[in-house]
């Protein structure tokens, strides 16, 4: 469990308030602190940060992305996480990843391979025979081609989140847990702070980094068209053939993934069901969906038994790109949301992009309009 900060009382005013202590909020506070853009606070409703999507994901650092915006964020972020991981043991294990596809997905693999080559990231596109010669366990799976990316890996998500929070604190951003924001303080067309219960806190900048709850504080004034989707993750029972040093595997045809976990495998059927914000319950029928996908794409894993499961929420904008930047209606309000399943992978770059926006600058590595809230054409209902 992450240790708690925020033993001091909430201030009456500060420069920046970040709402939400998951990866989006913690990385934003970290990046702001790196640029001396504090002081500020992170207010987290739960008693400990990272209990929702940030602490319930599969921990996959993945740069094999089809969308160029998501790929740019992932590449920049993973490179930064690697630098941050130096001297920190197993903050990130470079297991590598294999993305498997049939002839129908060959173009996807070729495009991804070419994009990684142009970004000077090591990767190799292999036909079935070569892939199985190098990775014997692929005999258990059905595919025609494999994209090998040795720099992908598995992250200790709790250690990474704690690192962001610790470095944010060093940058003059305090974390306050058990501090749910009930409303924004608004004067005209400007956000001037937040209310936490009966306590009002003034600020120049407020950042909504509330994950599945993003945009709900401004539903009537400037709603964001975000949709939380439920996804299931399973952990299998022991499997004698599983080795901890396997790369993780993404099955394009079945839309599922798997990686070693303990003496078995962690797996997901990549299901997506609209779900309201909160801790979603598991749906037993989803195990059948996973079994069906494995029977088609990984028949050699048919003997697996499922030991435990959980569900998490991944929140998306309609174009499935993040929402990062100033609110189109309310001055002083910024959004960092809609990160989907890439919140951990993209966290460092997302924080950097948000800090750049708050500083009033423009990045030279990504067009901010591609992720700006204004692109969603949000009408003013105020």
C-alpha positions as CSV (number, residue, x, y, z in Angstrom):
1,X,0.0,0.0,0.0
2,X,1.2,3.5,-0.8
3,X,2.1,5.6,2.2
4,X,0.0,8.6,2.9
5,X,1.1,12.2,2.7
6,X,-1.1,15.2,3.5
7,X,-0.9,15.2,7.2
8,X,-1.0,19.0,7.1
9,X,-4.4,20.7,6.9
10,X,-5.6,21.8,3.5
11,X,-4.4,25.3,2.6
12,X,-6.8,28.2,2.0
13,X,-5.1,28.9,-1.3
14,X,-2.3,27.6,-3.5
15,X,-1.2,28.0,-7.1
16,X,-2.2,24.7,-8.6
17,X,-4.8,22.1,-7.4
18,X,-4.6,18.7,-9.1
19,X,-7.8,16.6,-8.5
20,X,-6.9,12.9,-8.5
21,X,-3.9,11.0,-7.3
22,X,-3.7,8.3,-10.0
23,X,-1.1,8.3,-12.8
24,X,-2.6,11.3,-14.6
25,X,-2.6,13.5,-11.5
26,X,0.6,12.3,-10.0
27,X,2.6,12.6,-13.2
28,X,1.1,16.1,-13.8
29,X,2.2,17.2,-10.3
30,X,5.6,15.6,-10.8
31,X,6.1,17.4,-14.1
32,X,4.9,20.7,-12.7
33,X,7.3,20.3,-9.8
34,X,10.1,19.6,-12.2
35,X,9.5,23.0,-13.8
36,X,9.1,24.9,-10.4
37,X,5.4,25.6,-11.3
38,X,4.2,25.1,-7.8
39,X,3.3,25.3,-5.0
40,X,0.3,23.0,-5.3
41,X,-1.6,20.2,-3.9
42,X,-3.0,16.9,-5.1
43,X,-6.4,16.1,-3.6
44,X,-7.5,12.4,-3.7
45,X,-10.9,11.3,-2.6
46,X,-9.8,7.8,-1.6
47,X,-7.8,7.1,1.6
48,X,-4.9,6.0,-0.6
49,X,-4.0,6.9,-4.2
50,X,-4.1,4.5,-7.1
51,X,-7.0,2.3,-6.0
52,X,-8.9,2.6,-9.3
53,X,-7.5,2.2,-12.8
54,X,-4.0,3.2,-11.8
55,X,-3.7,0.3,-9.4
56,X,-5.8,-2.3,-11.3
57,X,-4.1,-2.5,-14.7
58,X,-1.9,-5.1,-16.3
59,X,1.3,-3.1,-15.9
60,X,2.3,-3.4,-19.6
61,X,4.6,-0.7,-21.0
62,X,3.7,-0.9,-24.6
63,X,4.9,1.3,-27.5
64,X,3.4,-0.8,-30.3
65,X,0.6,1.6,-31.0
66,X,-1.2,2.1,-34.3
67,X,-2.4,5.6,-33.6
68,X,0.5,8.1,-34.1
69,X,-0.5,10.3,-31.2
70,X,-0.6,7.4,-28.8
71,X,2.6,6.0,-30.2
72,X,4.4,9.4,-29.7
73,X,3.2,9.6,-26.1
74,X,4.1,6.0,-25.3
75,X,7.6,6.3,-26.9
76,X,8.4,9.5,-25.1
77,X,7.0,8.3,-21.8
78,X,8.6,4.9,-21.7
79,X,12.0,6.5,-22.5
80,X,11.5,8.8,-19.5
81,X,10.3,6.0,-17.2
82,X,13.5,4.1,-18.1
83,X,15.6,7.1,-17.1
84,X,13.6,7.4,-13.8
85,X,14.1,3.7,-13.2
86,X,17.9,3.9,-13.1
87,X,19.1,2.7,-9.8
88,X,15.5,1.6,-8.7
89,X,15.8,-2.1,-9.1
90,X,12.8,-3.6,-10.9
91,X,10.7,-0.5,-11.4
92,X,10.6,-1.7,-15.1
93,X,11.5,-5.1,-16.4
94,X,12.4,-5.2,-20.0
95,X,10.6,-8.4,-20.9
96,X,10.0,-7.4,-24.5
97,X,6.7,-7.9,-26.3
98,X,5.3,-10.0,-29.1
99,X,2.4,-8.8,-31.1
100,X,0.9,-11.7,-33.1
101,X,-1.3,-11.5,-36.1
102,X,-2.7,-13.4,-39.1
103,X,-2.4,-12.3,-42.8
104,X,-5.4,-10.0,-42.1
105,X,-3.3,-8.0,-39.6
106,X,-0.1,-8.0,-41.5
107,X,-0.5,-4.4,-42.6
108,X,-1.0,-3.4,-38.9
109,X,2.3,-5.1,-38.0
110,X,4.1,-3.6,-41.0
111,X,3.0,-0.1,-40.2
112,X,3.9,-0.5,-36.5
113,X,7.3,-2.0,-37.4
114,X,8.0,0.9,-39.8
115,X,7.0,3.5,-37.2
116,X,9.3,2.0,-34.6
117,X,12.1,1.8,-37.1
118,X,11.7,5.5,-37.9
119,X,11.6,6.3,-34.2
120,X,14.9,4.3,-33.8
121,X,13.3,1.8,-31.5
122,X,14.5,-1.8,-31.9
123,X,11.9,-4.2,-33.4
124,X,11.8,-7.1,-35.7
125,X,9.0,-8.4,-37.9
126,X,9.2,-12.2,-38.2
127,X,7.2,-14.8,-40.1
128,X,5.7,-17.7,-38.1
129,X,8.6,-20.1,-38.6
130,X,11.3,-17.7,-37.4
131,X,9.2,-16.6,-34.5
132,X,8.7,-20.1,-33.2
133,X,12.3,-21.0,-33.6
134,X,13.3,-18.0,-31.4
135,X,10.4,-18.4,-28.9
136,X,9.5,-22.0,-28.5
137,X,6.4,-21.3,-26.4
138,X,4.7,-19.8,-29.5
139,X,4.0,-23.4,-30.6
140,X,1.0,-23.0,-28.4
141,X,-0.4,-20.1,-30.4
142,X,-1.9,-19.6,-33.9
143,X,-0.6,-16.7,-36.0
144,X,1.2,-15.9,-39.3
145,X,3.6,-13.1,-38.3
146,X,5.0,-11.6,-35.1
147,X,6.4,-8.2,-34.2
148,X,9.1,-8.4,-31.6
149,X,9.8,-5.3,-29.6
150,X,12.5,-6.0,-27.0
151,X,12.2,-2.6,-25.2
152,X,8.7,-3.2,-24.0
153,X,8.3,-4.4,-20.5
154,X,6.4,-4.8,-17.3
155,X,6.3,-2.0,-14.7
156,X,5.9,-2.1,-10.9
157,X,2.9,0.2,-11.1
158,X,2.8,1.0,-7.4
159,X,6.5,1.8,-7.2
160,X,6.1,4.1,-10.3
161,X,3.1,5.9,-8.8
162,X,4.9,6.4,-5.5
163,X,7.9,7.7,-7.3
164,X,5.8,10.4,-9.1
165,X,4.2,11.4,-5.8
166,X,7.5,11.5,-3.9
167,X,9.1,13.6,-6.5
168,X,6.0,15.8,-6.7
169,X,6.3,16.4,-3.0
170,X,10.0,17.4,-3.5
171,X,8.7,19.8,-6.1
172,X,6.4,21.5,-3.6
173,X,3.2,19.5,-4.3
174,X,1.6,17.9,-1.3
175,X,-0.8,15.0,-1.5
176,X,-4.0,15.1,0.6
177,X,-5.9,11.8,0.7
178,X,-9.5,11.4,1.9
179,X,-10.2,14.8,0.3
180,X,-12.9,14.5,-2.2
181,X,-13.7,17.6,-4.3
182,X,-17.4,18.4,-4.1
183,X,-17.5,21.3,-6.5
184,X,-15.5,23.8,-8.4
185,X,-15.4,27.4,-7.4
186,X,-16.4,29.5,-10.4
187,X,-16.5,33.2,-10.9
188,X,-17.9,34.2,-14.3
189,X,-16.0,32.1,-16.9
190,X,-13.1,31.3,-14.6
191,X,-12.4,28.5,-12.1
192,X,-10.9,30.0,-9.0
193,X,-10.5,26.9,-6.8
194,X,-12.3,23.9,-5.3
195,X,-14.5,23.0,-2.4
196,X,-13.6,20.0,-0.3
197,X,-16.6,19.6,2.0
198,X,-16.9,22.9,3.8
199,X,-13.3,23.9,3.0
200,X,-12.8,26.3,0.0
201,X,-9.4,26.4,-1.5
202,X,-8.4,29.2,-3.9
203,X,-6.1,28.5,-6.9
204,X,-4.9,29.9,-10.2
205,X,-5.1,26.6,-11.9
206,X,-7.2,23.5,-11.3
207,X,-6.4,20.2,-13.1
208,X,-9.2,17.6,-13.5
209,X,-7.3,14.2,-13.4
210,X,-10.2,12.2,-12.0
211,X,-10.2,9.2,-14.4
212,X,-13.6,7.7,-14.9
213,X,-15.1,10.7,-13.1
214,X,-13.4,13.2,-15.4
215,X,-15.7,16.1,-16.5
216,X,-18.4,15.4,-14.0
217,X,-17.6,18.5,-11.9
218,X,-18.5,20.6,-14.9
219,X,-21.3,18.5,-16.4
220,X,-23.7,21.5,-16.8
221,X,-21.1,24.1,-17.9
222,X,-18.7,22.2,-20.2
223,X,-19.4,18.4,-20.3
224,X,-16.8,16.2,-21.9
225,X,-18.0,13.2,-24.0
226,X,-16.0,10.6,-22.1
227,X,-17.0,7.0,-21.7
228,X,-15.7,4.6,-19.0
229,X,-15.4,1.0,-20.3
230,X,-15.1,-2.1,-18.1
231,X,-12.3,-4.6,-18.8
232,X,-11.5,-7.9,-17.0
233,X,-8.2,-9.3,-16.0
234,X,-7.6,-12.9,-15.0
235,X,-4.8,-14.8,-13.3
236,X,-4.5,-18.5,-14.1
237,X,-3.6,-21.3,-11.9
238,X,-0.1,-22.9,-12.1
239,X,1.2,-23.9,-15.5
240,X,4.5,-25.9,-15.6
241,X,5.4,-24.6,-19.0
242,X,5.2,-20.9,-18.1
243,X,8.6,-19.1,-17.5
244,X,8.9,-15.7,-15.8
245,X,11.2,-14.4,-18.6
246,X,8.6,-14.8,-21.3
247,X,7.8,-11.6,-23.1
248,X,4.2,-10.5,-22.9
249,X,2.0,-11.4,-25.9
250,X,-0.6,-9.4,-27.7
251,X,-3.0,-11.5,-29.8
252,X,-4.3,-9.1,-32.5
253,X,-6.8,-11.6,-34.0
254,X,-8.5,-12.4,-30.8
255,X,-7.9,-9.1,-29.2
256,X,-6.4,-10.5,-26.0
257,X,-3.1,-10.4,-24.2
258,X,-1.2,-12.4,-21.7
259,X,2.0,-12.3,-19.6
260,X,3.7,-14.4,-16.9
261,X,2.4,-13.8,-13.4
262,X,3.8,-15.9,-10.6
263,X,3.6,-19.5,-11.6
264,X,0.8,-18.9,-14.1
265,X,-0.4,-16.3,-16.6
266,X,-2.1,-12.9,-16.4
267,X,-4.6,-12.7,-19.2
268,X,-7.3,-10.3,-20.5
269,X,-10.0,-10.8,-23.3
270,X,-9.8,-7.0,-23.9
271,X,-13.6,-6.7,-23.3
272,X,-15.2,-3.3,-23.3
273,X,-18.5,-2.7,-21.7
274,X,-19.8,0.8,-20.8
275,X,-19.9,1.2,-17.1
276,X,-20.4,4.1,-14.6
277,X,-17.5,5.4,-12.5
278,X,-16.6,3.3,-9.5
279,X,-15.2,-0.1,-8.8
280,X,-16.9,-2.4,-11.3
281,X,-18.0,-5.9,-10.4
282,X,-16.7,-8.9,-12.4
283,X,-19.0,-10.6,-14.9
284,X,-18.5,-14.4,-14.8
285,X,-19.5,-14.8,-18.5
286,X,-16.4,-12.9,-19.5
287,X,-14.3,-15.9,-18.6
288,X,-16.2,-17.7,-21.4
289,X,-15.2,-15.0,-23.8
290,X,-11.6,-15.4,-22.8
291,X,-11.8,-19.1,-23.3
292,X,-13.3,-18.7,-26.8
293,X,-10.5,-16.3,-27.8
294,X,-7.8,-18.5,-26.5
295,X,-9.3,-21.5,-28.3
296,X,-8.9,-19.7,-31.6
297,X,-5.6,-17.9,-31.1
298,X,-3.8,-19.9,-28.4
299,X,-5.2,-23.4,-28.4
300,X,-2.1,-24.6,-26.5
301,X,-3.3,-22.8,-23.5
302,X,-6.6,-24.6,-23.3
303,X,-5.6,-26.4,-20.1
304,X,-5.4,-23.2,-18.1
305,X,-7.6,-22.8,-15.0
306,X,-8.5,-19.4,-13.8
307,X,-7.6,-18.7,-10.2
308,X,-8.8,-15.1,-9.7
309,X,-10.1,-12.1,-11.6
310,X,-10.9,-8.4,-11.3
311,X,-12.3,-5.6,-13.4
312,X,-11.1,-2.1,-14.0
313,X,-12.4,1.0,-15.9
314,X,-10.6,2.5,-19.0
315,X,-12.0,5.9,-20.0
316,X,-12.1,7.1,-23.6
317,X,-13.0,10.1,-25.7
318,X,-14.9,9.3,-28.9
319,X,-11.7,9.4,-31.0
320,X,-9.9,7.3,-28.3
321,X,-7.2,9.9,-27.9
322,X,-6.4,11.5,-24.6
323,X,-7.9,14.8,-23.4
324,X,-5.0,17.0,-22.3
325,X,-5.1,20.8,-22.1
326,X,-7.2,23.8,-21.1
327,X,-11.0,23.6,-20.8
328,X,-12.7,25.2,-23.9
329,X,-15.1,27.2,-21.7
330,X,-13.8,27.7,-18.2
331,X,-10.5,29.5,-17.9
332,X,-8.1,28.2,-15.2
333,X,-9.4,24.7,-15.6
334,X,-7.3,22.0,-17.3
335,X,-8.1,18.4,-18.2
336,X,-5.9,15.3,-18.2
337,X,-8.2,12.4,-18.9
338,X,-9.4,9.9,-21.5
339,X,-6.1,8.0,-21.2
340,X,-7.8,4.6,-21.9
341,X,-5.6,1.8,-21.1
342,X,-2.4,3.8,-21.6
343,X,-2.4,5.9,-18.4
344,X,0.6,4.2,-16.9
345,X,2.5,3.8,-20.2
346,X,2.0,7.4,-21.3
347,X,2.1,8.9,-17.8
348,X,5.5,10.8,-18.0
349,X,4.7,12.3,-21.4
350,X,1.2,13.2,-20.4
351,X,2.5,15.0,-17.3
352,X,5.1,16.8,-19.4
353,X,2.5,17.9,-21.9
354,X,0.1,19.2,-19.2
355,X,2.9,21.1,-17.5
356,X,3.9,22.7,-20.8
357,X,0.3,23.8,-21.4
358,X,-0.1,25.2,-17.9
359,X,3.2,27.1,-18.4
360,X,1.7,28.7,-21.6
361,X,4.2,27.1,-23.8
362,X,3.9,24.8,-26.8
363,X,5.7,21.4,-27.2
364,X,7.9,20.7,-30.2
365,X,7.3,17.0,-30.1
366,X,3.5,16.8,-30.4
367,X,0.7,19.0,-31.9
368,X,-1.3,19.9,-28.7
369,X,-4.5,20.3,-30.9
370,X,-4.5,16.5,-31.4
371,X,-5.3,16.0,-27.7
372,X,-6.9,19.3,-26.7
373,X,-10.3,19.3,-25.1
374,X,-11.5,21.9,-27.6
375,X,-11.2,19.3,-30.4
376,X,-14.3,17.6,-29.0
377,X,-16.5,20.6,-29.9
378,X,-18.0,20.8,-26.4
379,X,-20.9,23.2,-26.4
380,X,-21.4,25.6,-23.5
381,X,-24.6,24.7,-21.6
382,X,-24.1,27.3,-18.9
